[in-house]
Amino acid sequence: MISALTHAARLARAAFVFAREGVFGVVDPSLVPPPGQLALRLARLIERPGAKAGPRLSRALTRLGPAYLKLGQFLATRPDVVGAAMARDLESLQDRLPPFPQEEAEAVVAAALERPVTQAFASFSPAVAAASIAQVHRGEIEKDGIRKQVAIKVLRPNVASRFRRDLADFFFVANKAEAHSAEARRLRLIEVINTMSRSVAMEMDLRLEAAALSEMAENTRDDPDFRVPTVDWDRTTSNVLTMEWIDGIALNDHTRLAQSQVDLPDLGRKVIQSFLRHALRDGFFHADMHPGNLFLDTEGRLVAVDFGIMGRLGLKERRFLAEILLGFITRDYRRVAEVHFEAGYVPGHHSVENFAQAIRAIGEPIHNRTAEEISMAKLLTLLLEVTGLFDMQTRPELILLQKTMVVVEGVARSFDPKLDIWTVADPVVREWITRNLGPIGRVQGAMAGAGELGRVLSGLPALASRTASLIEQFEMMAREGLTSGPDTIAEIKRAEARSHRWSILALWVIAAALVGLLWRIH
């Protein structure tokens, strides 16, 4: 009871901020039950003058602090939950807060690295950027008499406890909503907050961001157009991340790009192709590729920073993405529909033909437009909307991909408004399909099947050993004598049945593995 009252008190404050910023003014009263309509009218009475101007929800969330700001950013990637209009409002949400004092930052660094800041760094400047979870300082390290510039990301003091408190409020609301609303259960609000909670927890351990940097560095080491900063692991902990300082031109600095006479259409190509390679080839992509997080270095390569939000795609999702993009390019709507069913995204009781018809309604208008008018991100958005009519469950990883693609397309087309997204994407998509779904992919699949069969076969000696042990136990029981009571007889029958089941299971596993291997090779 006390916990519920605590949640209610904190949520009442949040509701007051929403009302003051005019958030409730955008709610359609006809969609709200009569008691709620009265509450909406009361909320409008305390709306501050001028609240109707600008993005209302973004202002309110910024006022409520770091956890609400992160919630807004997260919901901007979930138009299926908040609606397309509100998602667009939230896209303007800037994760910028005043920096915390320099003394506090130095105290965090000294405690984390277990040495004074002056011993860890040759210089440590005031913050150059501050967000809801951490802020960045410019510094220098010295090795063998040579100084090197670094960026030092420092976690905000006590940010974890603040997030835990506010996340508890979000869970309270989600639980109540799902208990009383079928729509909330359909949207799986508890799972939405769970996903956000896991994402924030990862962002608040800067070692995980360093690991993401390291993983992407390995994935892209041979890429001619893209790289990431190197991590200084000796000066990195859970709340301090030290990495190479990037001196390139930020992609939002169009003046410097123009002065440097950069080939802007080629820059747009690099942005699109780099993102698609990461998503398709690696299944691991930067999910916050706005222009402020991308730089152009002196060698003409893109350099990405801020790896707090990353996206992952499994092989099934990558195949899904590649095949639907190629299907729309070639107008093979039947194949696009089949891919949805093969991936298990659309329940089998629906008709493939009807689904292909719905997809055709999306694809055909594309072929009546010039290439620069076609948005790949908009295509995926429409596709996800249509799939909702066929009971396709929410796929957070695909929605995050789609939202990132919106940003990436916007960045690319800011450099070349007539950029043909499809021509630029085509070689990357076809390369992945040839590699993974062509003859080479089939051979690799067969090799993977052989590996699975090998693991099954390697487990057979252990199974045989357990069977032999069971037989020895029976022999020992026979030597030492058995009573012929009903309990003993029943136990013997159960033991024999278990042994028989294990033998049959082993044979079926071997047979299935062999069939699978032969099918892959064929």
KASUL-V983753 format. One record per residue. N is the residue number from 1. RES is the residue in one letter. PHI is phi in whole degrees, 0 to 359 (* if undefined). OMEGA is omega in whole degrees, 0 to 359 (NA if undefined). Layout:
n->{N/N}
res->{RES/RES}
phi->{PHI/PHI}
omega->{OMEGA/OMEGA}
This chain:
n->{1/2/3/4/5/6/7/8/9/10/11/12/13/14/15/16/17/18/19/20/21/22/23/24/25/26/27/28/29/30/31/32/33/34/35/36/37/38/39/40/41/42/43/44/45/46/47/48/49/50/51/52/53/54/55/56/57/58/59/60/61/62/63/64/65/66/67/68/69/70/71/72/73/74/75/76/77/78/79/80/81/82/83/84/85/86/87/88/89/90/91/92/93/94/95/96/97/98/99/100/101/102/103/104/105/106/107/108/109/110/111/112/113/114/115/116/117/118/119/120/121/122/123/124/125/126/127/128/129/130/131/132/133/134/135/136/137/138/139/140/141/142/143/144/145/146/147/148/149/150/151/152/153/154/155/156/157/158/159/160/161/162/163/164/165/166/167/168/169/170/171/172/173/174/175/176/177/178/179/180/181/182/183/184/185/186/187/188/189/190/191/192/193/194/195/196/197/198/199/200/201/202/203/204/205/206/207/208/209/210/211/212/213/214/215/216/217/218/219/220/221/222/223/224/225/226/227/228/229/230/231/232/233/234/235/236/237/238/239/240/241/242/243/244/245/246/247/248/249/250/251/252/253/254/255/256/257/258/259/260/261/262/263/264/265/266/267/268/269/270/271/272/273/274/275/276/277/278/279/280/281/282/283/284/285/286/287/288/289/290/291/292/293/294/295/296/297/298/299/300/301/302/303/304/305/306/307/308/309/310/311/312/313/314/315/316/317/318/319/320/321/322/323/324/325/326/327/328/329/330/331/332/333/334/335/336/337/338/339/340/341/342/343/344/345/346/347/348/349/350/351/352/353/354/355/356/357/358/359/360/361/362/363/364/365/366/367/368/369/370/371/372/373/374/375/376/377/378/379/380/381/382/383/384/385/386/387/388/389/390/391/392/393/394/395/396/397/398/399/400/401/402/403/404/405/406/407/408/409/410/411/412/413/414/415/416/417/418/419/420/421/422/423/424/425/426/427/428/429/430/431/432/433/434/435/436/437/438/439/440/441/442/443/444/445/446/447/448/449/450/451/452/453/454/455/456/457/458/459/460/461/462/463/464/465/466/467/468/469/470/471/472/473/474/475/476/477/478/479/480/481/482/483/484/485/486/487/488/489/490/491/492/493/494/495/496/497/498/499/500/501/502/503/504/505/506/507/508/509/510/511/512/513/514/515/516/517/518/519/520/521/522}
res->{M/I/S/A/L/T/H/A/A/R/L/A/R/A/A/F/V/F/A/R/E/G/V/F/G/V/V/D/P/S/L/V/P/P/P/G/Q/L/A/L/R/L/A/R/L/I/E/R/P/G/A/K/A/G/P/R/L/S/R/A/L/T/R/L/G/P/A/Y/L/K/L/G/Q/F/L/A/T/R/P/D/V/V/G/A/A/M/A/R/D/L/E/S/L/Q/D/R/L/P/P/F/P/Q/E/E/A/E/A/V/V/A/A/A/L/E/R/P/V/T/Q/A/F/A/S/F/S/P/A/V/A/A/A/S/I/A/Q/V/H/R/G/E/I/E/K/D/G/I/R/K/Q/V/A/I/K/V/L/R/P/N/V/A/S/R/F/R/R/D/L/A/D/F/F/F/V/A/N/K/A/E/A/H/S/A/E/A/R/R/L/R/L/I/E/V/I/N/T/M/S/R/S/V/A/M/E/M/D/L/R/L/E/A/A/A/L/S/E/M/A/E/N/T/R/D/D/P/D/F/R/V/P/T/V/D/W/D/R/T/T/S/N/V/L/T/M/E/W/I/D/G/I/A/L/N/D/H/T/R/L/A/Q/S/Q/V/D/L/P/D/L/G/R/K/V/I/Q/S/F/L/R/H/A/L/R/D/G/F/F/H/A/D/M/H/P/G/N/L/F/L/D/T/E/G/R/L/V/A/V/D/F/G/I/M/G/R/L/G/L/K/E/R/R/F/L/A/E/I/L/L/G/F/I/T/R/D/Y/R/R/V/A/E/V/H/F/E/A/G/Y/V/P/G/H/H/S/V/E/N/F/A/Q/A/I/R/A/I/G/E/P/I/H/N/R/T/A/E/E/I/S/M/A/K/L/L/T/L/L/L/E/V/T/G/L/F/D/M/Q/T/R/P/E/L/I/L/L/Q/K/T/M/V/V/V/E/G/V/A/R/S/F/D/P/K/L/D/I/W/T/V/A/D/P/V/V/R/E/W/I/T/R/N/L/G/P/I/G/R/V/Q/G/A/M/A/G/A/G/E/L/G/R/V/L/S/G/L/P/A/L/A/S/R/T/A/S/L/I/E/Q/F/E/M/M/A/R/E/G/L/T/S/G/P/D/T/I/A/E/I/K/R/A/E/A/R/S/H/R/W/S/I/L/A/L/W/V/I/A/A/A/L/V/G/L/L/W/R/I/H}
phi->{*/298/298/298/294/297/300/298/296/292/290/296/297/298/297/297/296/300/295/299/272/78/298/290/290/267/277/284/301/293/269/248/301/310/299/292/296/296/296/296/296/294/296/293/290/258/295/285/300/85/291/287/276/80/286/295/297/299/297/297/295/296/295/279/108/304/294/291/297/295/301/298/297/293/292/296/270/233/298/294/265/258/92/294/295/291/298/295/300/288/297/277/293/260/276/230/226/298/290/276/301/301/297/293/298/294/294/298/295/298/292/290/270/58/195/299/301/294/276/279/227/287/209/213/276/299/300/256/201/221/231/289/254/208/226/246/244/264/212/223/241/236/219/55/78/251/265/228/281/224/255/241/264/238/290/295/298/62/292/295/293/295/295/301/296/290/297/299/295/297/296/299/294/298/297/295/296/292/290/240/225/293/295/296/293/296/281/54/298/298/293/299/292/301/297/298/300/295/297/294/301/290/295/274/247/292/295/289/296/298/295/296/301/296/295/291/298/294/296/251/299/258/283/284/248/210/205/230/295/276/264/265/294/291/240/234/223/295/236/220/235/247/213/302/279/259/258/287/268/295/289/270/262/292/294/293/298/293/296/275/54/287/286/295/301/292/296/299/299/300/298/296/292/297/299/294/299/297/290/276/290/262/66/212/225/289/260/219/272/281/301/290/261/237/232/247/274/292/266/82/261/285/233/260/230/63/259/288/243/236/243/233/231/285/301/297/292/293/297/303/297/297/288/288/296/293/298/288/299/266/65/265/291/299/292/301/295/299/298/299/289/296/283/80/282/250/303/293/284/276/272/299/297/296/292/299/296/296/291/301/297/275/284/298/301/298/279/257/236/286/301/287/271/264/257/296/294/295/301/295/298/298/296/294/292/295/297/298/290/249/61/286/289/302/245/305/293/285/292/297/299/297/294/294/295/302/295/298/299/298/296/298/282/291/266/210/303/262/301/275/303/290/294/292/282/307/296/291/295/294/298/293/296/299/288/253/246/270/303/297/297/295/297/296/296/297/296/296/298/296/296/296/297/298/295/296/296/293/276/296/303/295/296/297/296/294/295/298/297/296/297/300/296/296/297/295/297/292/294/276/92/232/272/261/288/300/295/294/298/297/295/298/297/295/297/297/297/298/299/294/296/298/295/296/299/298/296/294/298/298/298/296/296/296/299/299/296/298/295/296/294/296}
omega->{180/180/180/179/178/177/183/181/180/180/177/176/179/179/178/179/178/181/180/182/175/182/183/179/180/180/178/183/182/180/185/176/183/178/179/179/176/179/178/179/178/180/181/181/182/179/183/179/179/183/183/183/174/181/187/184/180/179/182/182/178/179/185/173/190/184/179/178/177/177/179/178/180/181/175/177/184/177/177/181/188/183/185/183/181/178/178/177/184/179/179/183/181/180/180/178/176/179/173/190/180/181/179/179/180/178/178/181/181/180/182/183/177/175/179/181/182/176/182/185/176/174/182/188/171/184/177/177/181/179/188/184/185/173/186/176/173/181/177/171/181/179/181/178/181/179/180/181/180/171/183/180/186/180/178/177/176/182/182/181/178/179/180/180/183/177/176/176/180/178/179/180/182/179/180/181/181/179/187/185/176/179/177/177/179/180/177/184/179/179/177/180/176/180/178/180/179/180/181/179/178/179/183/170/188/174/180/174/177/179/177/176/182/181/180/177/177/181/189/186/180/180/182/189/188/172/178/179/176/182/172/185/180/181/180/177/181/180/173/177/179/182/178/175/181/182/183/179/177/183/174/179/185/179/180/178/179/179/181/178/178/175/188/177/178/177/176/177/181/181/182/185/178/180/182/176/181/183/185/185/188/185/184/186/175/186/179/188/174/188/180/179/181/180/174/183/185/179/177/180/172/175/180/175/178/183/180/181/181/177/177/175/175/181/179/181/179/177/178/182/183/184/179/177/179/179/178/178/184/180/178/187/177/181/178/179/182/180/178/181/180/179/181/182/179/181/186/182/177/181/176/181/179/180/177/178/179/180/177/179/176/189/186/179/180/186/174/182/175/188/184/178/186/178/177/180/179/178/180/178/178/181/179/177/180/182/177/178/182/174/176/181/180/177/185/183/179/178/177/177/182/180/178/180/176/181/182/177/180/178/183/184/173/177/179/183/181/182/177/184/186/178/179/183/189/182/180/180/182/178/181/180/179/183/189/182/177/182/180/179/179/178/179/177/179/178/177/177/178/177/178/178/179/179/178/181/180/178/182/178/179/178/178/180/179/178/179/179/179/179/178/179/177/180/179/179/180/181/185/177/181/170/185/179/182/180/181/180/180/179/178/179/179/179/178/180/179/180/181/180/180/180/180/180/180/179/180/179/180/181/180/180/179/178/179/180/180/180/180/182/179/NA}
